[in-house]
C-alpha cells in the first residue's frame, strides 16, 4: 500500500481548472519531487492534499484512508505536515515558541513539548536562534523554521513547498543536508521546487505538471530526457 | 523582585480597606478592580487569541441581567447571579461563537460590535423579562459598607488573573497565540482553530459575565443603556487593555486604574463647567479619544508592554537636561 494516493483529482476555480484529473502515488520512504512552470498548479495540489481546499472531483488517500474532506488540523493529526511557500512564522513569538506550539500536537505535557522543540531546532540548525522573535528572522532561517515547525508535529509525510526559493548557496547546501537527514529518519517527503539541480539530485521520483495536468512521471533521469518536459520548460 | 510583584500588590490590596479609606475612594478602587477583571477577560480573547471583540458589553450585560432576573423573577438573592452567570454566559458565548467565529479579522470585530447592540436593543424590548428601559432595581442591599464588596471583587479579580496566567502558559495559551499570529499556519500545525477560538470566547465571556453579575449586586440598579453600553462597556474595555498593554498579564490593572481615575478626574474637575454647559457631559470621552490616539502612536503595546520604551524615553529626556 502506498503512503499517499492522489486519485483523479480535479479542482476548478470558477471556469479555471487548476488541477485536472491528476493521479500519482507516494511510497513510504521516498522523496517525490513535484515540478512544473509557474502557475502549473503545484501549490493548489498541496492545498488539496493537506485539506485547505476540497477537490472538485477525485480523492486523496493517506495510509489507505480517504482524507479529502477532512480539515487541515485533522489531516495533520494523522501524520501529514506541510510548509508554506509564502512563509507563515508566528511572528510575535520566539523561534522556540513557534516550534513548541506545533510540538504540543503529540506531546503530553509542556516539558515534553519543549524537549521535542529543542531537539527539532538542533536538527534544523536553528538552536542558536531559539530566543529570536521570528518576525526578525532572515528569509533563509524562516524557511528552516517552517520545516522545523512541520517536523515537530512528528509527521510520516512532509510536504515542502519551495523550501529552497531565495536561499543563497551555503543555505541551499544546508537545507539539502537537512532534507537528506529527514529522509534518513524514515519520513517520506513530497517537495515542490524550482531549483532544477536540487530537485534532480535529491528526488527519487519526479512528477511534472503543467496547466493543471500531469505531463510526466519518472526518475530524474527519465524526466530530464522527456521531450514533453523540455517543451514545457523551454517552449517549442 | 519582579516575580514577587503580583504577590506584593495582592498583599497591599488585601490590607487596603483596614487603613480607613473614604467610601468614595473605596468606590473608585472597586471600579478599578472590576474593570481590570473585564479587561483581563477581553485580553484573553483579543490579546492572546487575536479575536478582537467590540461587543464585550453583550457578556457583561447578560451576566448583569442573570443576576437581576434571578432577583426580579425568582426572588433569589442576586448573589446567585455570580455562579449562575458562569453557566448562562458560557452557553450564550458558545451560541454567539457559532455565528461570529466563522468570520475572521475585521469581519469578526464588526459582527461582535453588532451583537453588542443587538443585545442592548433586545434587553430594551423584552419588557416582560428585563423590565425594559426601566431596568431592575435591587431593593434590599446586602451591605452599606463597601469593604465586603471590595473583597468579593478582589477575589474575582485574583481568580481571573490566575486562570489567565495558567492558561497562557499551557498548551492552550500556545494554541491561542498561534491562532492570533496566523490562523492558516495554526491549522496546518494540527490546531483545531474553531474549537480553540470557541474555548477562548467562552472563557472570556464567562469571566466578563461574572463581573457583570457583580456589577448588579454592587450598584443595585441596572438598565440596558448601562450594562449593554457600547461606549461605557465595550469601548472602555478595549481602551483599558490598549492603554495598559495588550497580551500582558498586568496591563489590564494599569489600564483600568488610569481609565477609571482619568474619567473621574475629568468629570469632577469639569463638574462646574458641565453644569453651565450640559453639552460638556461627555467631555471625558474626548480625552479618552486623544489618549487612545497617543497610545497607539507612541506606545502601541501599551504601558506595560512598552515599559522598557517608556524608561528609555525618560532616560533620554534626563540626559538632555
HADDOCK unambig.tbl for C-alpha pairs under 7 A between the chains (distance, minus, plus):
assign (segid A and resid 72 and name CA) (segid B and resid 187 and name CA) 5.86 0.50 0.50
assign (segid A and resid 72 and name CA) (segid B and resid 188 and name CA) 5.53 0.50 0.50
assign (segid A and resid 72 and name CA) (segid B and resid 190 and name CA) 6.87 0.50 0.50
assign (segid A and resid 73 and name CA) (segid B and resid 187 and name CA) 5.06 0.50 0.50
assign (segid A and resid 73 and name CA) (segid B and resid 188 and name CA) 5.66 0.50 0.50
assign (segid A and resid 73 and name CA) (segid B and resid 189 and name CA) 6.53 0.50 0.50
assign (segid A and resid 73 and name CA) (segid B and resid 190 and name CA) 3.74 0.50 0.50
assign (segid A and resid 73 and name CA) (segid B and resid 191 and name CA) 5.35 0.50 0.50
assign (segid A and resid 73 and name CA) (segid B and resid 192 and name CA) 5.65 0.50 0.50
assign (segid A and resid 74 and name CA) (segid B and resid 190 and name CA) 6.42 0.50 0.50
assign (segid A and resid 76 and name CA) (segid B and resid 188 and name CA) 6.43 0.50 0.50
assign (segid A and resid 76 and name CA) (segid B and resid 189 and name CA) 6.49 0.50 0.50
assign (segid A and resid 76 and name CA) (segid B and resid 190 and name CA) 4.91 0.50 0.50
assign (segid A and resid 77 and name CA) (segid B and resid 190 and name CA) 5.65 0.50 0.50
assign (segid A and resid 81 and name CA) (segid B and resid 188 and name CA) 6.86 0.50 0.50
assign (segid A and resid 82 and name CA) (segid B and resid 188 and name CA) 6.89 0.50 0.50
assign (segid A and resid 88 and name CA) (segid B and resid 182 and name CA) 6.91 0.50 0.50
assign (segid A and resid 88 and name CA) (segid B and resid 185 and name CA) 6.13 0.50 0.50
assign (segid A and resid 90 and name CA) (segid B and resid 178 and name CA) 6.10 0.50 0.50
assign (segid A and resid 90 and name CA) (segid B and resid 181 and name CA) 4.95 0.50 0.50
assign (segid A and resid 90 and name CA) (segid B and resid 182 and name CA) 6.22 0.50 0.50
assign (segid A and resid 91 and name CA) (segid B and resid 181 and name CA) 6.15 0.50 0.50
assign (segid A and resid 101 and name CA) (segid B and resid 174 and name CA) 5.35 0.50 0.50
assign (segid A and resid 101 and name CA) (segid B and resid 175 and name CA) 6.27 0.50 0.50
assign (segid A and resid 101 and name CA) (segid B and resid 178 and name CA) 6.89 0.50 0.50
assign (segid A and resid 102 and name CA) (segid B and resid 189 and name CA) 5.35 0.50 0.50
assign (segid A and resid 104 and name CA) (segid B and resid 171 and name CA) 6.46 0.50 0.50
assign (segid A and resid 105 and name CA) (segid B and resid 190 and name CA) 6.40 0.50 0.50
assign (segid A and resid 110 and name CA) (segid B and resid 170 and name CA) 6.99 0.50 0.50
assign (segid A and resid 110 and name CA) (segid B and resid 171 and name CA) 6.91 0.50 0.50
assign (segid A and resid 150 and name CA) (segid B and resid 189 and name CA) 6.79 0.50 0.50
assign (segid A and resid 153 and name CA) (segid B and resid 189 and name CA) 6.80 0.50 0.50
